[in-house]
């Protein structure tokens, strides 16, 4: 199945728009957990962007890197949440 390149451009533009919204939340978040959620959302959008790039360029290595990045992002979010809870 061949997907039109315009589709990848539209999806990429939406991801960039969503990242801008997340960046605003990180910058203006009234509390630290709001900023952490914004940063975690940006990490998720980066993973989704890598997967879209992998599909657009037909490269499996982007998918592999996205999986590793998602795992590291998850572990980092767990440590930050534990720190905010006062467990460290």
C-alpha positions in Angstrom: 0.0 0.0 0.0 1.4 3.4 -1.0 0.5 6.4 1.0 0.6 9.9 -0.4 3.5 12.0 0.9 1.0 14.8 1.6 -0.4 12.5 4.3 2.9 12.3 6.1 3.3 16.1 5.9 -0.2 16.7 7.4 0.6 14.2 10.2 4.0 15.8 10.9 2.4 19.3 11.0 -0.2 18.1 13.5 2.6 16.6 15.7 4.5 19.9 15.6 1.4 21.8 16.6 0.7 19.4 19.5 4.4 19.7 20.6 4.0 23.5 20.7 1.0 23.1 22.9 3.0 20.7 25.2 5.9 23.2 25.2 3.5 25.9 26.4 2.3 23.6 29.2 5.9 22.9 30.2 6.6 26.6 30.3 3.4 27.9 31.9 2.5 25.0 34.0 1.5 26.3 37.4 2.7 23.2 39.2 5.6 20.8 38.7 3.4 17.8 37.9 1.8 19.8 35.1 5.2 20.4 33.7 6.1 16.7 34.0 2.9 15.7 32.1 3.7 18.2 29.4 7.2 16.8 29.0 5.9 13.3 29.0 3.4 14.3 26.3 6.3 15.7 24.2 8.2 12.5 24.6 5.2 10.5 23.4 4.9 12.8 20.4 8.6 12.3 19.6 8.0 8.6 19.6 5.0 8.9 17.3 7.0 11.2 15.0 9.8 8.6 14.7 7.2 5.9 13.8 5.7 8.2 11.2 9.2 8.9 9.8 9.9 5.2 9.7 6.8 4.6 7.7 7.4 7.5 5.4 11.0 6.6 4.6 10.4 2.8 4.8 13.2 2.4 7.4 12.9 0.0 10.2 15.7 1.6 12.2 13.4 4.5 13.1 10.9 2.1 14.7 13.7 0.4 16.7 14.9 3.8 18.0 11.4 4.8 18.8 10.9 1.7 20.9 14.1 2.3 22.9 13.3 6.0 23.3 9.8 5.1 24.6 11.2 2.7 27.2 13.8 5.2 28.4 11.1 7.9 28.5 8.8 5.7 30.6 11.6 4.9 33.1 12.5 8.6 33.3 8.9 9.5 34.0 8.7 6.9 36.7 11.7 8.3 38.4 10.5 11.8 38.2 7.1 10.8 39.6 8.8 8.9 42.5 10.9 12.0 43.2 7.8 14.3 43.2 6.1 11.9 45.6 9.0 12.1 48.0 10.2 8.6 47.6 13.8 9.3 46.7 
